[in-house]
Amino acid sequence: MGKKDLKFNSKTIHGGQEPDKAYGAVMPPIYQTSTYAQTTPGGHKGFAYSRSANPTRTALENALASIENGKYGLAFASGLAAIDAVIKLLDPGDEVLCTSDLYGGSYRLFKRIFERYGIVFHFVDMRTTGDLVGIINKKTKLVWVETPTNPMMNIIDIKAVAKITEKHQLLLVVDNTFATPYLQQPLDLGADIVMHSATKYLGGHSDVVVGGLVVKDRVLADKLYFIQNASGAVCGPMDSFLVVRGIKTLHVRMQRHCENGMAVAQYLANHPKIEHVYWPGFEGHPNHDVAKEQMKGFGGMISFIPKGSNLEDTIRIVEKLRLFTLAESLGGVESLVGHPASMSHAGIPKEEREKSGVLDTLIRLSVGIEDKDDLIADLEQALG
């Protein structure tokens, strides 16, 4: 059996990986070097300078490509550095259609950096593809999708969007950070580029900041490799090693994230002090059927609004939690709680935030892999 034929749980451990050529090390060594000896000008073993390529980063890039069923992986210093590289494919005057609710850092990069250079961004509710079709024009070059979205957990039909982007010859990019390739593989659904904040579930242990891109097309990959090398926002060998190690347990961690996420979502939905719970596993969740079709599970990300709460009540709840740590980020083995309006989405103007449902009273949970009974007990005492 070739490694390309492996099932997902085996790919996380073996996909794109080979024993080290020097000594047969099973794990890729940390090549903590900036440069490489050459026997003659240009005479090297595939590595000349570590901004351009490093063996440990290459191991990570191969692993990323494998688990997303792509051919080419690229690793960056952060998820935002990966997004930055994608937008650099465009020219001034080009237009991008984005998910209407998306990560605040993506919004900030799009609106406050790239709009200054003449790239135009439109934010569209993509839960129904009809809204998307009506905005496409001759200047549209790229569609940016998050699904599930951050933090409203909206689900977008990747296959349906891909049919539109293929017809209009647009690039389709999917931020797959929340779902991970364990739950969905956007390239197989028609996307051109998959983006990850590997800081989150792929690393999985809240100890590294890394971003990644995966593509199937060689021409597109070469353009991105050029941007990666020219701009230089690459991750170091230690960071690369940590994410390779994290990927090897992705499947077992995600199974527990999903199990705990379901238990916590159901608990919150039945709690008398909760107004609304946003989790795609509920049959009443918008596009639940799409989620069921394109995802293998519903993940460990949940958002909710306490009943009749105001900002003070919301802050009191997040401050009272003990097992859920109040912190930025998500996707680690430990459970985290965030207040999007003042944390992950603070860079989005209040009026724009609230249009997509990110109210001051919204709380976001990243449900970890602790015992679910302990997590529920922590929520119980915080909600009072």
N, C-alpha and C positions, 0 to 999 in steps of 0.2 A: 504493500500500500504506500503510495506517494504521500508526502506531507500536504499536497494540495487537496487530497481526498479526505483528509481528516475531518471529523465532526468538530463542532465548535469547542466543546470542553477539552478536546485534545489539542486544538489549535492554540488555545491560550498558553499551553505549556511548550508545545513543539513547533508551532507554526512560524515559518520563516527563520527558524533558529538552527544553528549547527554548532557542534563543539568547536572551541577556539582552535585555530590552526597551529598556534605555537606549541601548546602543551596539552590540548584536549580538554581544557576547562569546560565543565558542563554549563555553568553560568558565564555569560559574556564578561570578560575582565573589564575593569574600569581603566581605560586607557587615558590616564591623566597626563596628557601631553598636548602641547600646542602645535608641534611640528614633527617631521619625520625625515630620517636620513635618506638621501638619494645617492645612488651609485654614479650617476651622471645627470646633467641637467634634464629634468623630466623623467628620470629613471627611478621610479618608486613602486611600491606594491599596492597602488590604488589610493593611497592617502598621502597628501602633501602638506596640508595645513588644516587644523581642526575646525576652523569656521566653515570650510568647504565640506569636510567630511571627517568623521571620527568613528573608529570601529564600534565603540559602545553605542553611539547614536545610530549608526547603521543597523545594529541589532534591534534597537527600538523601532526604527522606521520599518524594518522588515516584519516585526511583530504586529505593528499597527496595520500594515497592508494585509497581513494574513487574516486577522480577526474581523476585518471589514470586507473581506472578499474582494479586495482591490489588488492592484499590481505594484503601486508605487506609494510609499509612505514618506512623509516629511515631518520632522520633529522641530519644535520651536521653543523659545524661552518661556512662553505662556500661551494660553488660549487666544488672548488678544493679539499676540504677535502672529499667530497663525491666521487670524481674521484679517489683520493688516496686510499680510502677503496676498490673500485672495483679492482684496479690493485693489491692490496695486496691479492687478491684471487689466484694470479699466483705464479709460482715458477721460480727460475733462469733457463734460457734456454728457457722458454716459449716465443712464438712470438705473437704479436698483429698486426692486420691490421687496420689502421686508415684512416679516410677520409683525402684526400691529403691537403685540406685547412680546417683548424680548428682553434678554439680559441687559441691565443698565449699562454695563461696560461696552457692549456692542453699540448701543444707542449713542453713547458718548463719543466713541470712536467715529461712528458714521457722521453724526451731526456736527461735532465740534472740531474734528480734524479734517475728514475727507471732503465735507461740503465746502471747505475753504479752497479746495483745489478743483472745484467745478463739477464734482460728482453729485448727482441728485438722488435723494432717498425718499421713497414713498412708503408709508406704513399702512398695511392692508390687513383686514381681517380675512385670513385665508381658510377659515373653517368651511366656507363654501367657495368653490373655485370660480364661481361666476363673478365675484368681486374682483378677482385677479385679472380675468380676461378683459374687463372693461378699462383697465388702466394701462395695459401694454401698448407701447407705441414704438416708433422706429428707433428711438434713442434707448429703449430698454435693453439692457445687456445681461442682467443677472437677477435671479430670484433667490432671496435669502430666507430660509425656513428654520424655525425651531419647532420641534415636536417631540415630547410635550413642551409647551412653552414655559418660560420662567417669569413669574411664579404662578400664573393662572392655570397651568396644566392643560391648556387647550391642545386639542389634537388636530393635526393637519394631515390630509390624505396625500402621502408622498407620491403614490402612483398617479393620482389624478393631476397633481401639479406637474409631474414629470411629463405627462402627455401634452400639457400646454407648453411647457418650456421646449420640448422637442419640436413641436409644430412651429414655434416662433424662433427657433434656433437661439435659445437663451441658455446661459449656464444656470444650473440648479445646484445650490449649496445647501446642505442640511447640517445644522448643529445637532449632533447626536449625543451631546454630553449627558443629558438627563436619562436617556434610554439605555445608552451603551450598546455596543454590537451584540451583547448577550440577548437583548430584547428586540432590537431591530437593526437591519442592515440596509441603509438607504441606497447604496450603490446598486443593490439587487432590485430595488424598487424604481430605479431610473434616475437617481441623482448623479451629478457629475463629480462633485466634491463632497466629502464628509469631513466635518471639522469636530475636533474634540478639545475641550479643556481637560487634558489628561491629569491635571491637578486633582480632579474630582474622582470619579469611580475607577478610572483606569489605574491611577496610582493607588488610590484607595485607603491611604493611611495618613493623610493630612501632613505629609512631610516633604512635599516637593511641589514646584510650580513648573508645568510643562504644557505645551500645546501640540496638536497634531493635525495633519491633513492626510487624506487618502484619496487617490484617484485611480481610474483604470486606464485612461488614455495617455499614451506616451507623449504626444505633443503638448498636452496640457501639463503633464508632469514636468517636462523640460522647462516650460515657462515658469512654473512655481519653483523649481530647483534654482533657476537663475535668480529669481527674486530672493529666495532664501539666502543664497550665497552673497548676493550684492548688498542686501540690507543687513545681514549678519545677526538677526535676532534668533540665534540658535541656543539650544539648551546644552549644558555641559555634560561631561561623561558620567559624573555621579548622579545627576538628575536622570539621565537616560537609564542608568542601571536600576534606579529605584522604580521607575515606571515599568521596565521589563519585568522586574520582580513582582510588582503589583498585578500586572496582567496575568501572571501565572495562577493567581487565585481569584480572578475576576468572576468566573462562573460560580464558584461556591459562595462567594460573598454576595453576588447578585441574587442568588436563590434565597438567601436569608433576608436581604433587603426587601425583596418582594413579599415574603411571608410576613415579616414584621410590618411592612407598609400596609398590607391588607388589614392586619389586626388593629393597628392604630387608626386607620381611616374608618373602619366600622365602629370602633369605640367612639370616636369623635362624632360620627354621624348620628349616633344614638344618645349623645349627651344633651341634657336639657339646656345647657348654657351655651351651646354652639348654634350659630345661625346658619352657617353654610360650610361645607367641606368640598374642596376641589381635589378630586382624585379620579383619574380616568378609568379606574376599575368599576365604578358605579354604573349601573345600567342607565341611570338618568343623566349621566355626564354627557355633555355635547360631544358628538362623534365617538361615543363609546364603541359603536360597531366598527368604526375605522381602527380604533386602537386595538380592538380584539383581533382584527384581521392582520394588521401590520406589525404588531408587537407580540412577543411570546409571554409577556406578563406586564404588570402595570407599575412596577417600580416602587421605590421607597420615598419619593418626593410627594409631599402633601401640603396644601395651603388651606387655611380656614379662617373664618371670621367669628369671633365670640358674639353671642346674642346681645343686642342692645348696647354693645360696648362703645366706649369712646377711646381716645388715644391713651388716656391715663390707665384705663382698665387693661388695655392691650399690653402696655409697658409693664404693668404689674404682673401679668401672667408670665411674660417671657423672663422677667427677673426672678420669679419664684421657682422656675424649673431648675432642677438640680442635675438629673442625669442627662437631660438635653442641655448641651453647652451653648450659651449665647455667643455666637461667633459668625464671622463671614464664612463663605464657602459651603461645600456640601460633598456628599459622596464618600466620606471616610467611614471607617468601621464604627466610629463613635457617632451617636446621634447629636445633631446640631439643631438649634432653633435660630431663626432670623426674623428681623422686622424689615421687610423689603423697602418700605417707604423711606427709612432712614439709613439703610445699609446697602444692599445690593443694587437698589434702584434709585438711590438718592440723586444720581446724576440726571434723572429724567425730570423735567418740570412737573410740578404737582398736577396741573391741568391735564397734561398728556398722560401721566401715570393713571389718573383716575378714569380717563376715557377707556382704558383697557382693564379696569377693575382693581388696580393696585391701590387700594384705599389705605389710609393711615391705620386702619384697624386690622389689616391683613397680617397673618402670621404664617411663616413658611417653616416646615419641618423637613429635615433630612434624616430619615429614620435609619438608624444604624443596625448593627448586628448583635446588640445585646439581647438579653432575655426579654421577650415581648411583654411579659407580666410586669417587669420592673419599669419598662417604658410607660405602660398604661398607668401604673401606680404614681409615677412622677407627674403625668398629666392630670391625674385625679387630684393630687394635692395642690397643684398650681391653679387649677380651675376652681377649686374650693367648692 
